[in-house]
Amino acid sequence: MKALKRRIRRLEQKLAPQPASKGPSAVDILRERRRRRLEAAGQPIEEPAPAQLASGAGRPRNVVEILRQAYERNRDRAGSNHGEVTSR
């Protein structure tokens, strides 16, 4: 069992992508693009609340939890704007 764990650890170290420490992250680039797009359109810029990185159990959230939270947030926004007329 130890040999198997050691082999997996070596493979992970060899093949796992290393974090790029140079330049802005992909998240920073996307936020800046969104900010510029909203400024150009004359729309207000809403900075989203910082994301909760861990679930209530103290473990990192998985993709399903993140997507579920976004779905619920968008559903709540649509529900609060239900009576309003919006133009696109």
N, C-alpha and C positions, 0 to 999 in steps of 0.2 A: 504494500500500500504506500509506503514511504517513497518507493521508487516511482510510482505512478504520480504522486503529488509533486515530486521533484521535477519530473519530466514535464508536467503541465505548467508548473511555474516557469521553467526555462522557455517553453514555447510561448507563454504569455509575454515574458520579458522580451523575447526576440521578435514576435509578430504583432504585439499590441501597439496601436498607434501612440506615439509619444506626443505629449502636449506641446504645441508650438508656443514658445514664449516670446517670439518676435511679432511685433505689430499688434493691431487690435484684433479682438476675437470676432468670430462670426456674428455673435449676438450684438456686439458693439456696432458692427458695420450695418446690420439690419435695422437697429434702432436709429442710427444716424440717417439712413436712407428714408425711413418712415417719417422722421422728424422733418427732413427737407421736403418730402412730398406733401406733407400736411401744410407746411409753411407756404409752399408754392400755390396750393389750392386755397389758401386763406382760411383754413379750418383751425380750430383751437387744438393745441397740442396737449394731449392727456398722457402723462407719464403713468404707466401702469404701476400698481402697487408691487413691491418686491415679492417675488414668488416664494412660496413656502417650499423649502428644499427637502424637508423631511415630513413624513406622515406623522400622525398622532402617536404611532408606535415607535418613533425615533429612527426609523429606517428611511433610506431615500425613496422618494415616490417613483413609481414606475410609469410607463407611458400611458397606460389605461387610466390611472388616477389623474394625470395631467390633462388628458383629453376630456375626461368626464367633467373636471372642474371648468375647463374652457366652455364646454357645451352648456353646462348649467349657467355660467355667467352670461353667455350670449342669449340663452333662453330668458333669463331674468331681464336683460336689457330690452329684448323684443317685447316682453310682456309689459314693461313699464312704458314703452313707446306705442302700445297697441292703439290708443285713441288718437295719436298724433299723426298728421299727414307729413310725410317726408318727401323731398324731391331729390332725385338722383340724376 
